[in-house]
Amino acid sequence: MNALRGLGKFLIRRTPFRISLLIMVGIMVLYWGTLRKRLPTLQILENKAYDLRFQVRGSLPVQAPILICVIDDRAIEKIGTFPWDRSKWATFVENITKYQPKVVAFDMVFDQPDRSVNLRAIEDFHREYERLGLPAVPRMLTLSEELATDAENLKKAIPPNPNAKALLTKLEQVQLSARQIHQSLSSYSEASISYQTYLLKREEQADTDRYFAAALKNAPEVVMGWFFYQYRFEVEQLEKKNFSEDLASLGASVLSPNFAGGNYTTLYRWTTRMFGLSGNIPLLAQSLQHFGYFVAEPDRVDGTIRRSPLVAVFKSDENPPSADNIHLFSSLSLAAVSLYLDLDPLVRVGPLGVENITIKNHRIPTDESGRILINYLGPQFTFPYYSVYDVISDFKDQLVKEGKKPIDPYQLFKDKIVLVGSTATGAHDVRISPWGSTPGVETHANVVHNILYDQALIRPSWFAFFDYCLIIGLGILFGILLPRVSAIWGGVLAAGFFGAYALFNYLSFTRGHYSFTIIFPLAEIALAYVGVTLYRYATEEREKRFIKGAFGQYLSPHVIDQLVKDPGKLKLGGERKELTAFFSDLQGFSTFSEKLSPEELVALLNEYLTEMCDLILGYEGTIDKFEGDAIIAFFGAPIDQPDHARRACFTAIAIQKRMQELRRKWREQGKPELFMRIGLNTGTMVVGNMGSRQRMDYTMMGDAVNLASRLEGVNKQYATYTMISQFTYAEVKEDVEVRELDSIRVVGKKEPVMIYELLARKGELDPMQAKALSLFQRGRELYQQRQWAEAKVVFEEMLKLAPQDGPAQTYVARCEEYQLNPPAADWDGVFMMKHK
């Protein structure tokens, strides 16, 4: 746990990681704003990226038995201006019923009576007929017949009497008149009745709603469309406020929700709401059994229809939601599938809204509002289209393309789902889909196909949690990886992740029907790479300028180039590592400096320092500082050099050789001859930027550094010019020739150190030097055995070969001293240095 906490603190301190995290947080905020519909521009970008996937994927084949019959321009041309009287639709239903489709779904509503001109004229005739009293003729006919009969009966009832003769004559006249009236009325009544019968027949023919209703009653496979008002303000503008009649006409299509942790309040809260209903006229509604609304929900940002509400609720009163006032309805598409499968849909409602909708073995993925994410198969005309006119004309006037056989409607429509809509100019139900303009009826076809073949896209609300996790994961991953690779490899890495996620997104979309967000993860990948790369570019440029400014005079161009290419090799904060320290000084500098003018001294020193520094830099050493005539340098930093000891020794050998050449030159020029003493030591040191805030130097410190400085001074004791410690010798003994000088204790140290004189590279000693070294080594052995006299003889013999050899002279003098004043009995052979 502590390790993880430490890793977290380390990462947070890394600026590129913080940049990646900052970009991650920014992307998350933008994604949240987009989900909350507060950033329409980003929502449009995400929508367009979503739509682009359809274009890249291409059209899919239509597998479902779906046909589309449309009111097209040909139908308008043949039948006349739309809307048509209902007799045409009655003929359409009668004919298509003969073809035996399984479902006929109307993407339209007949919410107003069809008041045809013929029907209005016949109704006028009826009213005028009644005004003239013509309907009373049949009654008058009856009365005249009754009057003639009554006169005949009275005549028979009067007894023979001369006084009754006049009365009988009068009754005969009445009877005659009644018979004449009856005869006249009988003739008129026959014409009146015939006319009335004609009017009734014509009225029946002109009432196309009844004609249409009769056709629908004989077509149980019909699903009739209707619509609802999606916004309260739409209802407030209507005079109609009571929708009970519409609700009653749709009663047969109300669904029963299946609650799984939810209730009617949950259903009403989450599901698409209706604020008003507009169904078909009662005469038609009474002849129908199946209904489905065709209301669309375009995206509020760009108007594109990407989702379709499969269910919606209507609350019939102001009381809290309950089984009494919540009515759940299905869409036209869902109702068509339900009729096709002959099974009602099961709407499962959980605590967070609609969980899913199931029909038979088809589990439809929806969001919590019961909306399906439409997987459009292709652009307009992906599904087969046929003209409504061809059905009305019973395909007797069909257009037959060259080389094609006439359509057999009985074979074409049998057991199919037929969707009826409009594509005619001026009556076109145009919708915007990811493919562009699409008729509304084809949107229903896509939804039906998605349900029947389980092709609906899946993106429930909890996918947002996955998107957030993805954004967080990418932010952390890129914050860790990008700083560890170069800009080029970072670009490769970013491009790889970019392509991999785009491919994953595409395959999820086409194979698994999952719809993941695409803009935000891709934007995060791009921005993380650009942000970290720009930061690294800026900091690396600053580091390069710093490196060139701070080390240009102290490091070789090659080393500078390596540091510039990879500033990570330069650890400026201070670190402990093994290095080889280099200390040098000029012998007798104070003496000859007094003999030169300041100008001559400066010129001589500059020439000397330039020559020496070029050699140090040539072996990629780091010049620490100059202290008068002294040069302090080290090998092994800032760039790691596993052979730092060998480099330091080769540098010292090259310097002493160059000093010989310079001395010959200076001698010829009459200048002082300079001799350079060098001390080398290898060990663990602290190296890094050290100093104050105002001034800092890249330098070294530690006991190993101090020992190198001491060795440079110890050269005076042995009259040598290059001395290395046992620690350096251990690293280079296979590369150089040395002379073992002594075991000493330097001032301030208790532990003895074996010191060596550095002579040449391995194998470069001449025979005279080799013989002299052999004698010196034998003398050292006798010296260690306390055989002072014998040792002195050997050293003196060596001086005959090399009269100016400083170490031999030192040991001759020491042997003479020990002969007079031998060291203690417990002497360990170590010489104690008395001066630094």
Secondary structure by P-SEA (a helix, b strand, c coil): caaaaaaaaaaaacaaaaaaaaaaaaaaaaaaaaaacccaaaaaaaaaaaaaaaaaacbbbbccbbbbbcccaaaaaacccccccaaaaaaaaaaaaaacccbbbbccccccccccaaaaaaaaaaaaaaaacccaaaaaaaaaaaaaaaaaaaaaaccccccaaaaaaaaaaaaaaaaaaaaaaaaaaaaaaaaaaaaaaaaaaaaaaaaaaaaaaacccbbbbbbbbccaaaaaacccccaaaaaaaacccbbbbbbccccaaaaaaccccccbbbbccaaaaaaccbbbbbccccccccccccccccbbbbbccccccccccbbbbbcaaaaaaaaaacbbbbbbbccccccccccccbbbbbcccccccccccccccccbbbbaaaaaacccccccccccccccccccccccbbbbbbcccccccccccccccccaaaaaaaaaaaaaaccccccccaaaaaaaaaaaaaaaaaaaccccccaaaaaaaaaaaaaaaaaaaaaaacccccccccaaaaaaaaaaaaaaaaaaaaaaaaaaaaaaaaccccccaaaaaaaaaccccccccbbbbbbbbbbbbbcaaaaaaaaccaaaaaaaaaaaaaaaaaaaaaacccccccccccccccccccccccaaaaaaaaaaaaaaaaaaaaaaaaaaaccbbbbbbbbbbbccccccccccccccccccccaaaaaaaaaaaacccccccccccaaaaaaccccccccccbbbbcccccbbbbbbbbccccccccaaaaaaaaaaaaaaaaaaacaaaaaaaaaaaaaaaccccaaaaaaaaaaaaaaacccccccccbbbbccc
